[in-house]
Amino acid sequence: MYIVIVGGGQIGSKLAKRLADRGHNVVIIEKEEKRAHELAGELDILVIHGSGAEIDVLKDAGIGKADVLLAMTQADEVNLMACELAKKLGVNKVIARVNDEKHAKMFEEMGIDIAISLPSAAVMLFEKAVAGAGVYGLLGIGGGKGEVVEVTIGPNSKLAGKVIKDVNTKGCTFAMITRGDELIPPKGDTVVHVGDLVTVVGKPEAVLKVTKSLRGE
């Protein structure tokens, strides 16, 4: 995928490296000139110096061919503007970091695909750690109205060996399957196996139900 990341802070830069290491074509837009030069020296990706809230800068980053835009700055107004412009320019998926949970509704009303509230994500992560091994809470979406969870399919799961279209995933969806070193984009006829790491996205109650089934509880 061609991915544009607005904001080269700690989270944005680490995410860029992980995505690039997985074979994606990644571009970072960073407003601070010194930080942009640092990133260009550290990472083997294209780094654009400028503001992701400016349409010309987004175009320089190749937004016209982007599959995903991630707005990861510490300024919600910049993230919101970058997402709005990306939507208007036809980017299929737009993901935003929400720094202040009071702003989550604005991102939701804008039609952002996923709005990640870092405080909510941290709370969910620790909650999952308490709940038990095998389920890893990753992100809080839209101020806690949804979540992203990774779950490993257990040996007692009745879903193992089934195709995804036969799995009741009402209220959530399988976003990705990791099988060893292989990343598998889920399709209706994709078969899930014991040991697969499945990324589930959706409403909390639906995600909980599916993850229990995947674990074999």
N, C-alpha and C positions, 0 to 999 in steps of 0.2 A: 504494500500500500504506500501511497504518497501521503505523508503526514506533516502538517505544519504545526509547530508548537510556538505559541506566543508566550514569551517569558522564559529566560534562561537562568532562573534561580536554582536552588538546590533540587527542588522537586522536578522542575522542567528539564534540567540538564541530565539528571539521573534517568528520568523517563526516556529522554531522547536516546541516551546510550543503550538502554535496554531494548528499545524498539529497533534501533539501528543494528544491534547485535543479532536480532532475530530476522534480519534481512529486509527490513522496511526502509524506504527512502525517506529520510527525515530532514526537515529544515527547521532551524530555530530563528525566531525573531526576538532580538534583545535590544531594549531601548538604551541602556547604559553602554557607552562606547568601550570603556575599559573592560567591562564584563564580556562584551561581544568578542573582543580580541582574545580574551582568556579562553573562551569557549572554542573559538576557531583553532587555537593551539592545542586544546585538550581533546577535542572530538573530531572524528573523521567524517564530519557532515558539513553541509552548507549553513553558515551563520550569517544572518542579515541584520545589520545595525539599523534600528528604526523602531517606530511604534506600530504595534499590531492593530491599533485603532485607526490607522491611516490606510486608505484603500490602495494607494500607490505602493506602499511597503508590502502589503499583502500580495499584490500582483508581482512584485519583484521576487517574492518567495515562491511563486508558482501556484498561487491559490486556485487558479483556473483548472488545474489538473489534480488538485488535492482530493483525496478520499475522506480525510478526517482533518478537522482543526481542533486543537486543544488550546484553550486560553488559560494560562497557568500563572498569570502575574498576581501580585499582592494587592492590586487595585481592581475592585469589582467593576468600576465604571469602564476600565480598559477592557476587561474580559467581556463585558456585556456588548460593548461596541464592536470588538473583534468578531464576536459570535454573530451579531446582527449583520455585519458586512459579509461574513462568510456565507451565511444563509442566502443573502441576496445574490451572491456570486455563484450559487449553485452547489456548495459543498454538501455532500450527502449526509455526513454525520458531524455534529458540532458538540464538543464537550467542554464544560467550563468549571474552573475552580471557583467556589463561592467562599469568600473569606469571612463575610458577616452573614450569619444565618437569617438576619432580618431581610436580606436582599434575595433570598432564595425564590420568593414568589415572583420577583421581576424576571428572573431567568426562566421560570416556568411559563410565565405569560408570553415571553419572547419566543417560546417554542424550541428552546434549547433541548437537544436530545437527552443529554445527561448533565445535571448540575451537581457537582461533588462538593459537599460541605465537609471540610476537613475536621472540624470539631465533632460532627456527627459520625464521621468515618472512624475516628479514634475511639469513640465510645463503643461503637458496634464491634470494632476489632477486639477490644478487651472483653466485651460481653461474650463474644464467641469463644475466646480463650477460656473463660470460666465455664462455658456450657459444655466443652468437651473437645477432644482431639478429632481431627478428620474434617472439620468444617472451618473454613477460614474466611471471616468477614473482611471484605476489601474496602468497600466504599459506601458512604451514605448518599443517596440520591434525592435531590429536591427537598432538602431539609428533613430527611428521614422518612419520606413517603415511599421510598423504594430502596433496594439494596442490591449489591453485587456480592456473590459468595462463590468461593471455590470449594468443591467437594470431591473427594475421591470415591469412586464406585467400589463398594465393599463386596466381599465374596458371597455374602448372603443376600445381596440385592436382587429382587425379582425383575429389575429393569435391565440387568446385565444380559447382553445378547439381543436386546430388542432394538428396532429401528426407532429413531426419534419421533417419527409421526405417530407411533403407537404408544408414546408416553404421554400421559395427561399433564400437560404443562400450562394449563389455563392460569392466566395471571402472571406468567413469567416466560422466559425463553432461555434456550441454551445459546450463549454467546460464543463460546470457544471450547474445544476439547483438546487437551494436551495428552499425548500418548508417547511416553518416552521423550525423545527430543523433537517429536513431530507435532506441529500445530495443525489441527483439523478444523476448518470452518464447518459448523454443523449444517446438515441439510436433512430433509425429511427422510431420506433413505440411508442416512448414516447410522451404523450400528455402534452402540456403546458397549464397552467391555470392562470387566473387572480391572481395577487399577487405573482406569482413565481418570484424569483430573478435569472435571467439568466446571466451567464458569457459568453460573446461573444468574440471570438478571430479572428483576421484577418486583412485585409487591411483597412486602415482608412475609405475610401469612402464606402466600403461594410459594415463595422461595423456601420457607421452612418445611412445608409439606413435601415438596419435591426432593429437597436435600435429604430428608429422612428416608425417603424411598430409595434414593441413590446409595445411601450408606447401608441400607438393608436393615433398618430399624423397624 
